[in-house]
Amino acid sequence: MQPAFERAVAMLHSFWFSAGEKAFRDVLKDDPQCAIATWGIASLLMSNPLAGQGASPKGAEQAQAAIDEGRRIGAKTERERDYIEAVATYYKDFATRPERERQASRAQAYEALAQRYPADDEAKIFSALYIAGTQSQADQTYAAYLKAAAILEDQFKKYPDHPGVAHYLIHSYDAPPIAGKGIVAARRYAGIAPAAPHALHMPSHIFTRVGAWQESAATNLRSMEVAKAGGEGDEAYHAVDYMVYAYLQLARDAEARRAIDEVMKVSGISARFVPFYAIAAMPARYAVERGAWQEAAKLQPPGSSYPFVEAITYFARSVGAARSGDLAAARKDAEQLESIHKALLAAKNNYWATEVEVQRLAAVGWIAL
């Protein structure tokens, strides 16, 4: 079972959520005494630890069930038990803790794990990922990112082909002032895990920050193709969102339009926010980046269950209306952004509340002009 387990861990390192969860569940099915497989299931159900959203309530329930199963089975070693308990810290009192608090407790647990087992490089790598996940938008020194990167750079020298190390380095440099430090990892990662749609997409986080538009478009095209072939609708939408932005920076507007039209035919998306974010963002980018202000003002919200997704459209509409001279419409959409911001604060979703407030302030600025 060791090769199957290691393959599942590799999928976890590339955020291959659906395939990775299935791989861990298959390990547990084939070996019902493999308690550590439940750690993998719970880890994947946290979703992207750097996206500010975290596990869904349903995912948290499934993860807690997996953790309880792992405890019932009993870990084979103290180290395996500590891994299970480390991921369990994220889900403790899930319904009553905000995501920022869950992120902090997770990072602390994995830092303690790495300190307890100093020869365990995997513990160090996971600790770096979860440290990066605590990065605050308000901290322009990028302290958490750089702390994570310092750990990962040492690991990158030892394991240049490790999918998690290259992947998490990209995330740890995912901000314009420090993005140049991630170019080597970005160019290496897609070749490490070419079957994983997310691995093919991730280099574009760095390419976008440094203006490498041709490389961004190319790697996202490959990501989309692999995602579509594997029935990974969420990943296809996410890749095309970045690809559209790259095309627009290159003034390849017709290709951007075709890419949007093509991906909108892809079915089989999940209820996660990722595809809905792209569905809102792509037409907004297409209008705003081209200065098509009346087109932007007429965009319709996608009608998702995620307020911060709907905010993308209201932002584009408000700016579009303001730039078109329709200040009444612009103010109305800015008021929608204010309402969404307040709702996100009430829900203790501070990450997305901050993002929406940035959008509102930008829209209000154009209205004032």
Secondary structure, DSSP 8 states (H G I E B T S, - for coil): -HHHHHHHHHHHHTT-HHHHHHHHHHHHHH-TT-THHHHHHHHHTT--TTSS----HHHHHHHHHHHHHHHHH--SSHHHHHHHHHHHHHHTTGGGS-HHHHHHHHHHHHHHHHHH-TT-HHHHHHHHHHHHTT--TT-TT-HHHHHHHHHHHHHHHH-TT-HHHHHHHHHHT-SGGGGGGGHHHHHHHHHH-TT-HHHHHTHHHHHHHHT-HHHHHHHHHHHHHHHHHTT-HHHHHHHHHHHHHHHHHTT-HHHHHHHHHHHTT-----SSHHHHHHHHHHHHHHHHHTT-HHHHHT------S-HHHHHHHHHHHHHHHHHHT-HHHHHHHHHHHHHHHHHHHHTT-HHHHHHHHHHHHHHHHHHH-
